[in-house]
């Protein structure tokens, strides 16, 4: 319902909102911002790169773990930015391993 949202708000909506339509729209907005704004892309990639295995395990086991995985899958599948697509795919593989080890 808002006209603008910050990147943290969009990420929160994309991974935590209960409404699937809201999550989908937020995921599209996140991807668009990551592709359009180099500073967001660098920050996002840096954050993913800095996740330790223990932090990744905690995210995977957390309440929004499945939805974070969905966001990574969306970015990996739909990004036109090769670096972003590749990094999302790598982290997605690590994330799946972390989820499998906690199951």
C-alpha positions as CSV (number, residue, x, y, z in Angstrom):
1,X,0.0,0.0,0.0
2,X,3.0,2.3,0.2
3,X,4.5,4.1,-2.7
4,X,8.1,3.6,-1.5
5,X,9.9,1.2,0.8
6,X,13.5,1.0,1.9
7,X,15.7,-2.0,0.9
8,X,15.5,-3.5,4.4
9,X,11.7,-3.2,4.3
10,X,11.6,-4.8,0.9
11,X,13.8,-7.7,2.0
12,X,11.6,-8.1,5.1
13,X,8.5,-8.2,3.0
14,X,10.1,-10.7,0.5
15,X,11.1,-13.1,3.2
16,X,8.6,-12.7,6.1
17,X,5.2,-11.4,4.8
18,X,2.5,-14.0,5.1
19,X,0.8,-12.8,1.9
20,X,2.3,-14.6,-1.2
21,X,1.4,-11.7,-3.5
22,X,3.2,-9.2,-1.3
23,X,6.2,-11.5,-1.1
24,X,6.3,-11.9,-4.9
25,X,6.0,-8.2,-5.6
26,X,8.7,-7.4,-2.9
27,X,11.0,-10.0,-4.5
28,X,10.6,-8.4,-7.9
29,X,11.3,-5.0,-6.4
30,X,14.4,-6.3,-4.6
31,X,15.7,-7.8,-7.8
32,X,15.0,-4.7,-9.7
33,X,16.8,-2.5,-7.2
34,X,19.8,-4.9,-7.0
35,X,20.1,-4.8,-10.8
36,X,19.6,-1.1,-11.1
37,X,21.6,0.2,-8.1
38,X,25.3,-0.9,-7.9
39,X,25.5,0.1,-4.2
40,X,22.6,-2.2,-3.3
41,X,24.1,-5.0,-5.3
42,X,27.5,-4.6,-3.7
43,X,26.0,-4.5,-0.2
44,X,23.8,-7.5,-0.8
45,X,26.7,-9.5,-2.3
46,X,29.0,-8.5,0.5
47,X,26.4,-9.5,3.1
48,X,25.9,-12.9,1.5
49,X,29.7,-13.4,1.2
50,X,30.2,-12.6,4.9
51,X,27.7,-15.1,6.2
52,X,29.6,-17.8,8.2
53,X,28.5,-21.4,8.0
54,X,27.0,-21.0,11.5
55,X,25.1,-17.9,10.5
56,X,23.8,-19.6,7.4
57,X,22.7,-22.6,9.5
58,X,20.8,-20.2,11.8
59,X,19.1,-18.5,8.9
60,X,18.2,-21.8,7.4
61,X,16.7,-23.1,10.7
62,X,14.9,-19.8,11.4
63,X,11.3,-18.9,10.8
64,X,11.9,-17.2,7.5
65,X,14.5,-19.8,6.2
66,X,12.2,-21.3,3.6
67,X,11.2,-17.8,2.3
68,X,14.8,-16.6,2.2
69,X,15.5,-19.7,0.0
70,X,12.7,-18.7,-2.2
71,X,14.1,-15.2,-2.6
72,X,17.6,-16.6,-3.5
73,X,15.9,-19.0,-6.0
74,X,14.1,-16.0,-7.6
75,X,17.3,-14.0,-7.9
76,X,19.3,-16.9,-9.2
77,X,16.6,-17.7,-11.8
78,X,15.6,-14.2,-13.0
79,X,18.6,-11.9,-12.6
80,X,20.1,-10.4,-15.7
81,X,23.2,-9.5,-13.7
82,X,25.6,-12.5,-14.0
83,X,27.5,-11.8,-10.8
84,X,24.3,-11.5,-8.8
85,X,22.9,-14.6,-10.4
86,X,26.0,-16.7,-9.8
87,X,26.4,-15.5,-6.1
88,X,22.7,-16.2,-5.4
89,X,23.2,-19.7,-6.9
90,X,26.3,-20.4,-4.8
91,X,24.7,-19.2,-1.6
92,X,21.5,-21.1,-2.5
93,X,23.5,-24.3,-2.7
94,X,25.2,-23.6,0.7
95,X,21.8,-22.7,2.1
96,X,20.2,-25.9,1.0
97,X,23.1,-27.9,2.5
98,X,22.6,-26.0,5.8
99,X,18.8,-26.7,5.7
100,X,19.4,-30.4,5.0
101,X,21.9,-30.7,7.8
102,X,19.4,-29.2,10.3
103,X,16.5,-31.4,9.2
